[in-house]
Amino acid sequence: MVVMTYTPTHTPVLLEESLRYLAVRPDGRYIDCTTGLGGHSEAIAARLGGGQLLCIDQDGEALEFARARLAPFGRRVSFAHGNFRELASIARDAGFSSADGILMDLGVSSLQFGDARRGFMFGQDGPLDMRMDTRSGGLTAAEIVNEFDETSLANLFYEYGEERQSRRIAAAVVRARPLRTTWELAKAVEQAVGGARGRTLIHPATKVFLALRIRVNGELDSLDAGLPQAHSLLGLDPDGEGGRLVVIAFHSLEDRIVKTYLKQESTQCLCPPELPVCRCHHVATLRLIERHAVKPSASEVAGNPRARSAVLRAAKRVA
Ligand SMILES: C[S@@+](CC[C@H](N)C(=O)[O-])C[C@H]1O[C@@H](n2cnc3c(N)ncnc32)[C@H](O)[C@@H]1O
């Protein structure tokens, strides 16, 4: 049973665009790899007739919330608690040998951001945890900030947070140990580099928190592993109509992985241009539905500031 200390709300990002690019068919089979609070899933399920939707999330609490929300759709919707880096086996166990559409709405849900106990945000004080899957037994943010050496911390903040003051912050973190809570970490960063930055007054710990979250959850590795599995699951009808993959990313590192993967798989030959004859024999099995990244409208961002950094890419199977 889910015991929540508040009622989470989450406005699905780029919802209309996701539905358009998924082109949901009433009899189709769909997989939401990042169900969260079920906003996108609910809209997909509402368009199904005899079709099926498999809802996956690595966060058991989110999945229970979505299960209750999507209960009115009955057996059209099924659920799996897991990480999409194991998408092929999760789908197989759920009876999905292929899919007409797969959605990945990456990152963190408002359930995770809004709950101080999960330690994702410095807006409220909480334990430095940041695990999306609390049963994973993986490293917590506290273990990383208290146990990694200074150089490893600096590299982490630089690589995953693109934080230019990574060395100075890493030194301050090491000096301030032990750090147990989000506020303690935010304060250590603030002391190292000063207060809010830029015109938008971004908190100086924002990039450090992002870097830790990416590392704690192995987010980039999961995406690297999950994309080819999603690709392989996309069906191809005898009439040539292929399954669709829609991915929404929220920071440049994950969008780069998505962009590179989709570009590669929608390119017929990957040989260097100076080779006169193709030697790689790579076949384009995807086609980009939109050549460029799709971003939320100004009105969506005004109504849902979380959408600000969203970037959607979509492709369909063609061979
Ligand atoms: C942005 S939220 C999704 C929100 C959802 N589309 C909605 O409308 O409510 C992202 C969700 O993806 C989950 N998630 C992130 N990475 C995952 C992964 N590798 N495997 C499974 N779930 C993941 C998170 O736990 C979180 O619940």
The ligand as an SDF file (V2000), in Angstrom:
LIG
                    3D

 27 29  0  0  0  0  0  0  0  0999 V2000
    9.0680   12.5640  -15.9680 C   0  0  0  0  0  0  0  0  0  0  0  0
    8.4490   11.2270  -15.0540 S   0  0  0  0  0  0  0  0  0  0  0  0
    7.1790   10.5760  -16.0870 C   0  0  0  0  0  0  0  0  0  0  0  0
    5.8860   11.3040  -15.9430 C   0  0  0  0  0  0  0  0  0  0  0  0
    4.7400   10.6730  -16.7010 C   0  0  0  0  0  0  0  0  0  0  0  0
    4.9600   10.6750  -18.1300 N   0  0  0  0  0  0  0  0  0  0  0  0
    3.4280   11.3450  -16.3530 C   0  0  0  0  0  0  0  0  0  0  0  0
    2.8250   11.9420  -17.2480 O   0  0  0  0  0  0  0  0  0  0  0  0
    2.9990   11.2480  -15.2110 O   0  0  0  0  0  0  0  0  0  0  0  0
    9.6920   10.0450  -15.2600 C   0  0  0  0  0  0  0  0  0  0  0  0
    9.4320    8.7150  -14.5950 C   0  0  0  0  0  0  0  0  0  0  0  0
   10.3170    7.7930  -15.2060 O   0  0  0  0  0  0  0  0  0  0  0  0
   10.8340    6.9260  -14.2490 C   0  0  0  0  0  0  0  0  0  0  0  0
   12.1100    6.4670  -14.7750 N   0  0  0  0  0  0  0  0  0  0  0  0
   13.2090    7.2080  -15.0310 C   0  0  0  0  0  0  0  0  0  0  0  0
   14.1830    6.4270  -15.5190 N   0  0  0  0  0  0  0  0  0  0  0  0
   13.6720    5.1660  -15.6010 C   0  0  0  0  0  0  0  0  0  0  0  0
   14.2040    3.9310  -16.0360 C   0  0  0  0  0  0  0  0  0  0  0  0
   15.4590    3.8120  -16.4870 N   0  0  0  0  0  0  0  0  0  0  0  0
   13.4000    2.8420  -15.9850 N   0  0  0  0  0  0  0  0  0  0  0  0
   12.1290    2.9370  -15.5270 C   0  0  0  0  0  0  0  0  0  0  0  0
   11.5920    4.0850  -15.0790 N   0  0  0  0  0  0  0  0  0  0  0  0
   12.3460    5.1950  -15.1280 C   0  0  0  0  0  0  0  0  0  0  0  0
   10.9330    7.7500  -12.9910 C   0  0  0  0  0  0  0  0  0  0  0  0
   10.8940    6.9160  -11.8530 O   0  0  0  0  0  0  0  0  0  0  0  0
    9.7170    8.6680  -13.1110 C   0  0  0  0  0  0  0  0  0  0  0  0
    8.6230    8.1360  -12.4290 O   0  0  0  0  0  0  0  0  0  0  0  0
  1  2  1  0
  2  3  1  0
  2 10  1  0
  3  4  1  0
  4  5  1  0
  5  6  1  0
  5  7  1  0
  7  8  2  0
  7  9  1  0
 10 11  1  0
 11 12  1  0
 11 26  1  0
 12 13  1  0
 13 14  1  0
 13 24  1  0
 14 15  1  0
 14 23  1  0
 15 16  2  0
 16 17  1  0
 17 18  1  0
 17 23  2  0
 18 19  1  0
 18 20  2  0
 20 21  1  0
 21 22  2  0
 22 23  1  0
 24 25  1  0
 24 26  1  0
 26 27  1  0
M  CHG  2   2   1   9  -1
M  END
$$$$
